[in-house]
Amino acid sequence: MNNLHKKIRPITFVYIVLFALVGSYLVFRSFATSFSTSVEPENITISAPAHTINDSLASNGKAIQFTAASTGGSGMSGLHISGSSILNGSNQQMQMHGVNFSGFEYSCLTGDLNDGPIPPNIAEINGMKSWNVNSVRIPLNEDCWLGLHGIAATVSGANYQNAVAAFVNLLTTNNISVILNLHFNGDGNTKAVEQEPMADRAHSNDLWASIASKFKSNSAVMFEPYNEPHLNDVTVTGGTAWGCWKSGGCAVKGNNAGDGNFVVAGMQEMLNAIRGTGANNIVVITGEDWGADLSSWVANKPTDSINELAAGWHTYGDGLSCGSSACWNTTLASVITNAPILTTEIGQLPPQTSCAHDYIDQVMSWLDSHNQQGYYAWTWGPFSCGSDPALLSATDSNWTGIPSQTYGAGYKAHLLIRP
């Protein structure tokens, strides 16, 4: 998603409501304590057996077999990849039941640190946990992190970094893993007010070296170098869309008014910047066409000496790539043989029914049935569900987990039957 929660794509979006779902089964969760930015969460041991769930509301009537526990052992610490699975430090398979926490990518542009409670608090975390949320994706602003282009010092540089670190600390201390994602950047010379077609070589590699250095000791944190590459939507000079996606070096024009041409940073060089700090964290490499296209992901997968890469996929059923089960059964199934898929944004946009959950139900059912590693709904906030896939009711001013109807209620119901 793009600035102020509105996706800038060649499609217009509206939202309406459908019927609410009721939840079913809760499973016990483990949580860790005593954590700092450079210290792992404390390990506790709670076992959970493999089991089968059959729920017609949340899984379209399909029985789904879960072959590994998602609680216990080392919880969310020690995250690593084995084949197409994400495991924790006790080698238990983990599925991420995630939400996006939008705000850090744009609020700093207007003098705030984020768009929710400042600072985020335990009431908000408890609200997430009441939904069975165990992972949060945090979109970031390149200029605010690096303190560039005249953004107020009170909300940029060290102050911004410390605010992000405090939120990460709060989440991981409560056994909730985190994805940090570069969401807003500029052309290298102008302020980062939205997402560009791809990361910029002027600053994005420096950004990831800085982020990785700060969080490399926390293995409950994953890195997603760029939110929604869409080089396929623009004129690429000196390369092809997928080639530049991987290797960078091509030139494109920025999306924002006043932007000039800039040299793209590719996924490989941003991964190299991360690994150059000694960080072994999982890195999520998101596909082309606003994250919706994984058709050439395997052929262009960056080289990672420690093989800790997941494929990032976004889907809203809005007419972009791979919005049907036919594509899931071919393209996604092929990717799964090479890497786990983390669906770091799901939601519903037209022509799907707005503020409903029928499309995301289909997506989650497919991913669950293929034992994939998680999904992150857009977005945890009390925004208008008539203009944004908002998980929380507009009345939930404290962000404590009152679901929107029926989008948020449907997503919550599905998470509550997950292990």
VOPAGU-2260 file (C-alpha; in pm, 1 decimal, decimal comma):
REM VOPAGU-2260
SITE   aa  ch    i         X         Y         Z
SITE  MET   A    0       0,0       0,0       0,0
SITE  ASN   A    1     107,9     357,1     -55,0
SITE  ASN   A    2      90,0     689,3     122,4
SITE  LEU   A    3    -184,3     750,6     376,5
SITE  HIS   A    4    -305,4     394,2     314,2
SITE  LYS   A    5    -415,0     453,5     -46,2
SITE  LYS   A    6    -261,8     229,6    -312,9
SITE  ILE   A    7    -142,9     433,1    -613,0
SITE  ARG   A    8    -215,6     190,0    -895,1
SITE  PRO   A    9    -391,7     218,5   -1229,4
SITE  ILE   A   10    -722,8     119,5   -1064,2
SITE  THR   A   11    -978,4     314,8    -855,2
SITE  PHE   A   12   -1079,9     179,1    -513,3
SITE  VAL   A   13   -1405,3     194,6    -310,6
SITE  TYR   A   14   -1523,0      -1,5      -9,2
SITE  ILE   A   15   -1857,6    -134,7     132,1
SITE  VAL   A   16   -1956,0    -387,7     402,8
SITE  LEU   A   17   -2065,4    -754,4     409,4
SITE  PHE   A   18   -2167,4    -994,0     693,5
SITE  ALA   A   19   -1956,7   -1063,3    1005,2
SITE  LEU   A   20   -1792,5   -1392,8    1095,3
SITE  VAL   A   21   -1769,0   -1537,0    1439,7
SITE  GLY   A   22   -1442,8   -1687,9    1557,4
SITE  SER   A   23   -1385,7   -2037,5    1683,9
SITE  TYR   A   24   -1080,4   -2188,9    1844,0
SITE  LEU   A   25    -795,1   -2025,4    2037,9
SITE  VAL   A   26    -468,4   -2206,4    2088,6
SITE  PHE   A   27    -216,9   -2136,9    2357,2
SITE  ARG   A   28      68,9   -1904,6    2277,8
SITE  SER   A   29     412,6   -1860,9    2422,7
SITE  PHE   A   30     569,4   -1532,4    2496,2
SITE  ALA   A   31     918,5   -1417,0    2572,4
SITE  THR   A   32    1039,8   -1158,4    2817,2
SITE  SER   A   33    1342,1    -947,5    2902,5
SITE  PHE   A   34    1454,1    -824,6    2563,7
SITE  SER   A   35    1657,6    -532,2    2436,3
SITE  THR   A   36    1745,2    -434,7    2079,7
SITE  SER   A   37    2065,3    -637,3    2097,1
SITE  VAL   A   38    1943,5    -927,3    2315,2
SITE  GLU   A   39    1729,0   -1223,4    2213,3
SITE  PRO   A   40    1389,0   -1276,8    2379,6
SITE  GLU   A   41    1399,9   -1526,3    2665,4
SITE  ASN   A   42    1324,0   -1882,9    2562,2
SITE  ILE   A   43    1036,1   -2072,0    2719,6
SITE  THR   A   44     900,8   -2415,0    2632,9
SITE  ILE   A   45     538,5   -2483,8    2552,8
SITE  SER   A   46     461,6   -2769,5    2316,9
SITE  ALA   A   47     175,6   -2786,2    2069,5
SITE  PRO   A   48      94,1   -3097,9    1866,8
SITE  ALA   A   49      15,4   -3112,3    1498,5
SITE  HIS   A   50    -358,3   -3118,1    1441,2
SITE  THR   A   51    -634,3   -3082,1    1185,9
SITE  ILE   A   52    -886,4   -2798,7    1178,1
SITE  ASN   A   53   -1209,1   -2810,5     979,3
SITE  ASP   A   54   -1395,2   -2480,6     982,5
SITE  SER   A   55   -1628,3   -2389,1     698,1
SITE  LEU   A   56   -1616,4   -2015,4     766,9
SITE  ALA   A   57   -1241,5   -1965,5     785,5
SITE  SER   A   58   -1117,4   -2229,2     542,1
SITE  ASN   A   59   -1401,8   -2264,8     291,1
SITE  GLY   A   60   -1494,4   -2600,1     440,3
SITE  LYS   A   61   -1156,5   -2760,6     378,2
SITE  ALA   A   62    -980,1   -2964,4     643,5
SITE  ILE   A   63    -625,3   -2837,1     677,8
SITE  GLN   A   64    -343,1   -3041,6     829,0
SITE  PHE   A   65     -75,7   -2848,4    1015,6
SITE  THR   A   66     237,2   -3056,3    1038,7
SITE  ALA   A   67     434,6   -2853,1    1286,2
SITE  ALA   A   68     374,9   -2659,2    1602,2
SITE  SER   A   69     375,6   -2279,7    1586,8
SITE  THR   A   70     416,1   -2223,8    1959,6
SITE  GLY   A   71     666,7   -2319,5    2221,7
SITE  GLY   A   72    1035,8   -2389,0    2224,0
SITE  SER   A   73    1221,9   -2070,4    2147,8
SITE  GLY   A   74     907,7   -1889,1    2032,0
SITE  MET   A   75     989,1   -1631,9    1767,2
SITE  SER   A   76    1363,1   -1620,4    1833,0
SITE  GLY   A   77    1610,4   -1797,8    1610,7
SITE  LEU   A   78    1399,8   -1762,0    1295,9
SITE  HIS   A   79    1558,9   -1931,3     997,0
SITE  ILE   A   80    1463,8   -2103,6     673,2
SITE  SER   A   81    1472,1   -2473,0     593,1
SITE  GLY   A   82    1343,5   -2559,5     247,7
SITE  SER   A   83    1005,7   -2390,2     212,3
SITE  SER   A   84     954,2   -2354,0     587,8
SITE  ILE   A   85    1038,6   -2092,0     846,9
SITE  LEU   A   86    1158,1   -2248,8    1170,3
SITE  ASN   A   87    1240,0   -2106,3    1510,7
SITE  GLY   A   88    1548,1   -2176,2    1719,7
SITE  SER   A   89    1395,7   -2505,5    1834,8
SITE  ASN   A   90    1341,0   -2606,0    1470,2
SITE  GLN   A   91     965,3   -2580,2    1504,8
SITE  GLN   A   92     776,1   -2456,5    1199,8
SITE  MET   A   93     627,5   -2111,0    1243,0
SITE  GLN   A   94     336,6   -1955,9    1059,4
SITE  MET   A   95     315,2   -1578,2    1077,0
SITE  HIS   A   96     -30,8   -1443,1    1157,4
SITE  GLY   A   97      50,0   -1088,2    1068,5
SITE  VAL   A   98     -75,9    -733,9    1042,6
SITE  ASN   A   99      76,4    -426,9     884,2
SITE  PHE   A  100     132,9    -132,9    1117,7
SITE  SER   A  101     119,3     165,9     885,3
SITE  GLY   A  102     234,8     506,6    1007,8
SITE  PHE   A  103     611,7     516,1    1042,6
SITE  GLU   A  104     641,5     557,0     666,0
SITE  TYR   A  105     452,6     887,9     647,5
SITE  SER   A  106     382,9    1041,9     990,3
SITE  CYS   A  107     738,0    1171,9    1024,0
SITE  LEU   A  108     674,1    1390,1     718,4
SITE  THR   A  109     422,6    1593,2     919,3
SITE  GLY   A  110     597,4    1600,6    1256,0
SITE  ASP   A  111     477,6    1277,4    1420,4
SITE  LEU   A  112     651,6     946,0    1472,5
SITE  ASN   A  113     363,6     715,7    1379,5
SITE  ASP   A  114     -11,5     720,0    1324,4
SITE  GLY   A  115    -115,3     521,6    1630,9
SITE  PRO   A  116     -64,3     562,0    2004,2
SITE  ILE   A  117     265,5     742,7    2065,9
SITE  PRO   A  118     452,4     551,5    2181,1
SITE  PRO   A  119     282,4     220,7    2097,8
SITE  ASN   A  120     175,3      58,8    2424,1
SITE  ILE   A  121      98,7    -276,6    2580,1
SITE  ALA   A  122    -278,3    -227,9    2538,9
SITE  GLU   A  123    -225,7    -221,9    2164,3
SITE  ILE   A  124      -1,7    -529,8    2182,2
SITE  ASN   A  125    -261,5    -713,3    2389,7
SITE  GLY   A  126    -521,0    -621,4    2129,2
SITE  MET   A  127    -306,6    -780,9    1861,2
SITE  LYS   A  128    -253,3   -1092,2    2070,4
SITE  SER   A  129    -628,7   -1122,3    2127,1
SITE  TRP   A  130    -649,4   -1178,8    1749,5
SITE  ASN   A  131    -372,4   -1442,3    1761,7
SITE  VAL   A  132    -136,9   -1201,1    1583,4
SITE  ASN   A  133     224,4   -1313,8    1619,0
SITE  SER   A  134     400,1   -1094,3    1361,8
SITE  VAL   A  135     389,4    -725,8    1264,7
SITE  ARG   A  136     522,9    -561,5     950,1
SITE  ILE   A  137     647,7    -205,3     998,9
SITE  PRO   A  138     679,9      13,6     685,8
SITE  LEU   A  139     963,4     268,2     711,3
SITE  ASN   A  140    1065,4     596,3     550,3
SITE  GLU   A  141    1417,4     614,3     409,0
SITE  ASP   A  142    1470,1     985,7     470,7
SITE  CYS   A  143    1326,3     976,4     822,2
SITE  TRP   A  144    1557,5     688,7     917,9
SITE  LEU   A  145    1865,8     853,8     768,3
SITE  GLY   A  146    1773,8    1210,6     866,9
SITE  LEU   A  147    1773,3    1348,5     512,4
SITE  HIS   A  148    1611,9    1629,5     314,8
SITE  GLY   A  149    1511,7    1863,1     593,1
SITE  ILE   A  150    1280,9    1638,1     793,3
SITE  ALA   A  151    1254,6    1770,5    1148,4
SITE  ALA   A  152    1522,8    1627,5    1376,7
SITE  THR   A  153    1258,1    1550,7    1640,7
SITE  VAL   A  154    1112,0    1284,5    1410,7
SITE  SER   A  155    1412,1    1177,1    1203,8
SITE  GLY   A  156    1759,7    1034,3    1243,6
SITE  ALA   A  157    1832,2     902,8    1592,9
SITE  ASN   A  158    1488,3     998,0    1727,1
SITE  TYR   A  159    1309,4     810,1    1450,0
SITE  GLN   A  160    1541,2     510,3    1479,4
SITE  ASN   A  161    1494,0     494,8    1854,7
SITE  ALA   A  162    1115,3     509,9    1817,8
SITE  VAL   A  163    1120,8     221,2    1569,8
SITE  ALA   A  164    1358,1      23,7    1793,4
SITE  ALA   A  165    1133,5      79,6    2095,5
SITE  PHE   A  166     833,1     -57,4    1904,8
SITE  VAL   A  167    1034,0    -355,9    1778,0
SITE  ASN   A  168    1150,8    -414,5    2134,7
SITE  LEU   A  169     792,9    -404,9    2265,8
SITE  LEU   A  170     675,2    -649,4    2001,8
SITE  THR   A  171     956,0    -902,7    2024,3
SITE  THR   A  172     955,6    -893,8    2403,5
SITE  ASN   A  173     595,1   -1011,6    2371,0
SITE  ASN   A  174     690,5   -1291,9    2130,1
SITE  ILE   A  175     570,9   -1110,2    1818,6
SITE  SER   A  176     812,8   -1120,5    1527,2
SITE  VAL   A  177     872,6    -817,0    1306,7
SITE  ILE   A  178     932,3    -741,2     939,0
SITE  LEU   A  179    1101,7    -407,4     872,8
SITE  ASN   A  180    1021,6    -281,0     524,1
SITE  LEU   A  181    1145,7       8,6     311,2
SITE  HIS   A  182     817,1     166,1     203,2
SITE  PHE   A  183     883,1     531,6     115,0
SITE  ASN   A  184    1189,8     659,8     -66,4
SITE  GLY   A  185    1274,2     934,2    -313,7
SITE  ASP   A  186    1490,9     984,5    -617,8
SITE  GLY   A  187    1795,4    1053,0    -401,0
SITE  ASN   A  188    1758,1    1430,0    -424,1
SITE  THR   A  189    1399,1    1485,7    -314,9
SITE  LYS   A  190    1208,4    1404,3       2,4
SITE  ALA   A  191    1072,0    1050,6      43,3
SITE  VAL   A  192     697,7    1114,2      29,9
SITE  GLU   A  193     583,8     791,9    -139,3
SITE  GLN   A  194     718,1     471,5    -286,3
SITE  GLU   A  195     911,6     487,8    -609,3
SITE  PRO   A  196     921,5     219,7    -881,2
SITE  MET   A  197    1214,2      67,8    -689,8
SITE  ALA   A  198    1474,3     148,5    -425,7
SITE  ASP   A  199    1733,4     417,5    -502,8
SITE  ARG   A  200    2105,7     350,3    -514,3
SITE  ALA   A  201    2177,0     694,0    -362,7
SITE  HIS   A  202    2050,3     597,8     -16,1
SITE  SER   A  203    1879,4     257,2       4,4
SITE  ASN   A  204    2197,1      51,1      50,1
SITE  ASP   A  205    2306,8     283,4     331,1
SITE  LEU   A  206    1963,1     250,6     486,3
SITE  TRP   A  207    1981,3    -127,8     494,4
SITE  ALA   A  208    2335,0    -133,4     630,7
SITE  SER   A  209    2212,7      90,3     913,6
SITE  ILE   A  210    1895,0    -108,3     985,4
SITE  ALA   A  211    2074,9    -442,3     974,0
SITE  SER   A  212    2347,4    -318,3    1207,7
SITE  LYS   A  213    2085,2    -211,0    1458,4
SITE  PHE   A  214    1876,9    -529,4    1455,3
SITE  LYS   A  215    2115,4    -807,0    1350,0
SITE  SER   A  216    2131,5    -946,9    1703,7
SITE  ASN   A  217    1753,1    -994,3    1713,5
SITE  SER   A  218    1661,3   -1305,4    1517,5
SITE  ALA   A  219    1289,3   -1234,4    1562,3
SITE  VAL   A  220    1333,5    -950,5    1310,6
SITE  MET   A  221    1316,3   -1000,6     934,1
SITE  PHE   A  222    1409,2    -749,8     663,9
SITE  GLU   A  223    1213,2    -668,6     345,8
SITE  PRO   A  224    1434,7    -450,9     123,1
SITE  TYR   A  225    1157,4    -293,3     -85,8
SITE  ASN   A  226     782,6    -276,5     -52,3
SITE  GLU   A  227     629,6    -296,1    -398,3
SITE  PRO   A  228     867,2    -286,6    -694,3
SITE  HIS   A  229     684,3    -184,9   -1010,8
SITE  LEU   A  230     950,9    -137,0   -1272,3
SITE  ASN   A  231     709,6    -303,6   -1514,9
SITE  ASP   A  232     493,6      10,8   -1490,6
SITE  VAL   A  233     759,1     261,4   -1597,0
SITE  THR   A  234    1019,9     321,2   -1864,5
SITE  VAL   A  235    1342,6     145,8   -1768,1
SITE  THR   A  236    1662,2     280,0   -1924,3
SITE  GLY   A  237    1963,4      51,8   -1933,4
SITE  GLY   A  238    1801,5    -277,1   -1843,8
SITE  THR   A  239    1484,0    -482,2   -1811,4
SITE  ALA   A  240    1230,3    -472,5   -1529,7
SITE  TRP   A  241    1326,6    -806,5   -1374,2
SITE  GLY   A  242    1695,9    -764,9   -1450,1
SITE  CYS   A  243    1702,8    -427,8   -1278,8
SITE  TRP   A  244    1486,0    -564,5    -995,8
SITE  LYS   A  245    1767,5    -806,2    -920,8
SITE  SER   A  246    2084,1    -618,3   -1009,9
SITE  GLY   A  247    1991,6    -249,8   -1015,5
SITE  GLY   A  248    2187,8      -1,7   -1221,9
SITE  CYS   A  249    1906,9      98,8   -1457,4
SITE  ALA   A  250    1754,1     446,7   -1454,0
SITE  VAL   A  251    1387,7     532,0   -1398,8
SITE  LYS   A  252    1191,6     849,0   -1333,6
SITE  GLY   A  253    1053,7     899,8    -984,9
SITE  ASN   A  254     680,4     886,3    -919,6
SITE  ASN   A  255     649,4    1208,9    -723,3
SITE  ALA   A  256     599,4    1546,0    -888,6
SITE  GLY   A  257     940,3    1706,7    -921,4
SITE  ASP   A  258    1131,3    1380,2    -914,9
SITE  GLY   A  259    1401,9    1329,7   -1172,6
SITE  ASN   A  260    1560,4    1015,4   -1307,9
SITE  PHE   A  261    1749,0     805,1   -1056,4
SITE  VAL   A  262    1962,9     492,6   -1051,7
SITE  VAL   A  263    1787,5     192,5    -904,1
SITE  ALA   A  264    1926,4     -20,3    -621,9
SITE  GLY   A  265    1856,7    -385,9    -695,0
SITE  MET   A  266    1762,5    -659,5    -451,6
SITE  GLN   A  267    2108,9    -819,0    -473,6
SITE  GLU   A  268    2298,9    -510,1    -363,4
SITE  MET   A  269    2055,3    -435,8     -78,1
SITE  LEU   A  270    2090,8    -798,2      36,0
SITE  ASN   A  271    2469,4    -755,7      15,6
SITE  ALA   A  272    2445,8    -442,7     231,1
SITE  ILE   A  273    2251,4    -639,8     491,2
SITE  ARG   A  274    2485,3    -939,6     490,4
SITE  GLY   A  275    2787,2    -708,2     496,0
SITE  THR   A  276    2698,2    -612,6     852,8
SITE  GLY   A  277    2711,6    -975,9     964,6
SITE  ALA   A  278    2331,3    -997,0     987,3
SITE  ASN   A  279    2195,3   -1348,5     932,2
SITE  ASN   A  280    1827,5   -1247,3     961,0
SITE  ILE   A  281    1569,5   -1375,6     713,5
SITE  VAL   A  282    1533,8   -1139,4     417,1
SITE  VAL   A  283    1201,4   -1119,2     232,0
SITE  ILE   A  284    1244,3   -1044,2    -139,6
SITE  THR   A  285     918,9    -904,3    -279,4
SITE  GLY   A  286     815,1    -954,1    -640,7
SITE  GLU   A  287     741,0    -720,2    -930,8
SITE  ASP   A  288     410,1    -552,3   -1034,1
SITE  TRP   A  289     348,8    -394,2    -692,9
SITE  GLY   A  290     454,4    -720,2    -527,3
SITE  ALA   A  291     190,6    -926,8    -707,7
SITE  ASP   A  292     412,1   -1094,9    -969,6
SITE  LEU   A  293     641,7   -1383,3    -871,4
SITE  SER   A  294     655,9   -1535,4   -1220,1
SITE  SER   A  295    1028,6   -1462,9   -1264,5
SITE  TRP   A  296    1124,1   -1468,4    -897,9
SITE  VAL   A  297    1302,3   -1803,6    -906,3
SITE  ALA   A  298    1499,2   -1716,1   -1220,7
SITE  ASN   A  299    1611,2   -1386,5   -1066,4
SITE  LYS   A  300    1645,3   -1490,1    -702,9
SITE  PRO   A  301    1939,5   -1303,5    -548,3
SITE  THR   A  302    2241,0   -1502,9    -436,0
SITE  ASP   A  303    2254,2   -1545,2     -60,2
SITE  SER   A  304    2547,2   -1736,7      85,4
SITE  ILE   A  305    2344,5   -1843,1     387,9
SITE  ASN   A  306    2020,5   -1908,9     191,2
SITE  GLU   A  307    1792,0   -1719,0     426,9
SITE  LEU   A  308    1557,0   -1575,3     163,5
SITE  ALA   A  309    1177,2   -1582,2     150,0
SITE  ALA   A  310     961,8   -1467,4    -141,3
SITE  GLY   A  311     737,8   -1170,6     -64,2
SITE  TRP   A  312     396,5   -1157,9    -231,8
SITE  HIS   A  313     116,4    -897,2    -223,0
SITE  THR   A  314    -241,7    -956,4    -332,7
SITE  TYR   A  315    -562,0    -753,8    -316,5
SITE  GLY   A  316    -765,1    -915,7    -595,7
SITE  ASP   A  317    -752,9    -582,4    -777,5
SITE  GLY   A  318    -656,8    -689,9   -1126,5
SITE  LEU   A  319    -280,0    -706,2   -1081,4
SITE  SER   A  320     -79,6   -1022,2   -1139,1
SITE  CYS   A  321    -167,2   -1359,9    -990,2
SITE  GLY   A  322    -507,2   -1287,1    -841,1
SITE  SER   A  323    -663,0   -1627,0    -913,2
SITE  SER   A  324    -622,2   -1985,4    -800,5
SITE  ALA   A  325    -503,2   -2079,2   -1149,8
SITE  CYS   A  326    -193,9   -1863,5   -1097,0
SITE  TRP   A  327    -153,2   -1975,8    -738,0
SITE  ASN   A  328    -152,8   -2339,4    -849,2
SITE  THR   A  329     121,3   -2273,2   -1105,7
SITE  THR   A  330     335,2   -1969,1   -1025,2
SITE  LEU   A  331     313,0   -1975,9    -646,3
SITE  ALA   A  332     340,3   -2354,0    -634,5
SITE  SER   A  333     662,4   -2328,4    -836,0
SITE  VAL   A  334     809,3   -2067,1    -602,9
SITE  ILE   A  335     732,2   -2283,1    -299,6
SITE  THR   A  336     970,6   -2548,6    -430,6
SITE  ASN   A  337    1252,3   -2292,9    -400,4
SITE  ALA   A  338    1164,8   -2076,9     -99,3
SITE  PRO   A  339     888,6   -2007,2     151,1
SITE  ILE   A  340     632,8   -1741,7      62,3
SITE  LEU   A  341     546,5   -1465,6     306,8
SITE  THR   A  342     241,6   -1275,7     185,1
SITE  THR   A  343     340,7    -945,0     338,8
SITE  GLU   A  344      27,3    -762,6     222,0
SITE  ILE   A  345    -323,1    -901,7     170,3
SITE  GLY   A  346    -648,3    -713,6     147,9
SITE  GLN   A  347    -946,1    -643,9     -74,7
SITE  LEU   A  348    -967,5    -371,5    -335,2
SITE  PRO   A  349   -1215,5    -333,3    -624,6
SITE  PRO   A  350   -1341,7    -522,1    -811,4
SITE  GLN   A  351   -1350,9    -726,6    -490,1
SITE  THR   A  352   -1625,7    -633,6    -244,9
SITE  SER   A  353   -1490,5    -356,2     -26,4
SITE  CYS   A  354   -1454,2    -406,3     348,1
SITE  ALA   A  355   -1542,6    -774,2     306,5
SITE  HIS   A  356   -1317,7   -1076,3     344,6
SITE  ASP   A  357   -1422,9   -1328,2      82,5
SITE  TYR   A  358   -1112,9   -1271,9    -132,7
SITE  ILE   A  359    -863,6   -1286,9     152,9
SITE  ASP   A  360   -1040,4   -1602,0     276,6
SITE  GLN   A  361    -957,8   -1769,2     -55,8
SITE  VAL   A  362    -596,7   -1650,3     -40,0
SITE  MET   A  363    -544,1   -1766,5     317,9
SITE  SER   A  364    -712,8   -2100,7     251,8
SITE  TRP   A  365    -477,7   -2166,8     -40,6
SITE  LEU   A  366    -168,9   -2064,8     155,7
SITE  ASP   A  367    -275,6   -2269,9     458,4
SITE  SER   A  368    -344,0   -2576,8     246,7
SITE  HIS   A  369       6,0   -2546,1      97,7
SITE  ASN   A  370     163,6   -2509,9     441,3
SITE  GLN   A  371     292,9   -2162,3     360,7
SITE  GLN   A  372     452,6   -1936,0     610,9
SITE  GLY   A  373     212,8   -1655,1     677,8
SITE  TYR   A  374      23,3   -1346,0     572,7
SITE  TYR   A  375      -0,7    -984,7     685,3
SITE  ALA   A  376    -330,6    -801,6     638,4
SITE  TRP   A  377    -336,6    -432,3     555,8
SITE  THR   A  378    -371,1    -254,3     798,2
SITE  TRP   A  379    -388,5    -237,3    1179,9
SITE  GLY   A  380    -556,6      98,5    1232,4
SITE  PRO   A  381    -901,9     259,4    1281,4
SITE  PHE   A  382    -924,6     404,6     933,7
SITE  SER   A  383   -1231,0     425,9     714,4
SITE  CYS   A  384   -1299,3      81,3     575,7
SITE  GLY   A  385   -1488,7     257,1     297,6
SITE  SER   A  386   -1163,8     390,3     153,1
SITE  ASP   A  387    -899,0     155,6     287,7
SITE  PRO   A  388    -864,0    -211,4     391,7
SITE  ALA   A  389    -868,6    -115,3     760,6
SITE  LEU   A  390    -870,9    -396,2    1016,8
SITE  LEU   A  391    -992,2    -184,9    1308,7
SITE  SER   A  392   -1323,3     -11,6    1362,8
SITE  ALA   A  393   -1318,4     365,2    1314,8
SITE  THR   A  394   -1431,1     386,1    1678,8
SITE  ASP   A  395   -1115,5     211,7    1806,8
SITE  SER   A  396    -917,4     528,3    1876,8
SITE  ASN   A  397    -677,3     345,5    2109,8
SITE  TRP   A  398    -598,3      75,7    1850,0
SITE  THR   A  399    -684,2    -202,6    2095,2
SITE  GLY   A  400    -836,1    -450,8    1850,8
SITE  ILE   A  401   -1203,3    -368,5    1787,2
SITE  PRO   A  402   -1246,6    -519,5    1439,3
SITE  SER   A  403   -1396,7    -344,5    1140,0
SITE  GLN   A  404   -1704,2    -507,8     988,8
SITE  THR   A  405   -1664,4    -735,0     817,6
SITE  TYR   A  406   -1307,8    -719,0     686,6
SITE  GLY   A  407   -1137,1    -704,0    1025,0
SITE  ALA   A  408   -1385,0    -945,0    1184,1
SITE  GLY   A  409   -1328,0   -1199,7     908,6
SITE  TYR   A  410    -950,2   -1178,3     934,8
SITE  LYS   A  411    -961,5   -1208,4    1313,0
SITE  ALA   A  412   -1188,8   -1513,4    1288,2
SITE  HIS   A  413    -944,0   -1684,6    1058,0
SITE  LEU   A  414    -643,5   -1612,3    1279,0
SITE  LEU   A  415    -823,3   -1749,4    1583,3
SITE  ILE   A  416    -844,0   -2097,6    1432,8
SITE  ARG   A  417    -476,4   -2099,9    1343,5
SITE  PRO   A  418    -229,5   -2286,6    1568,0
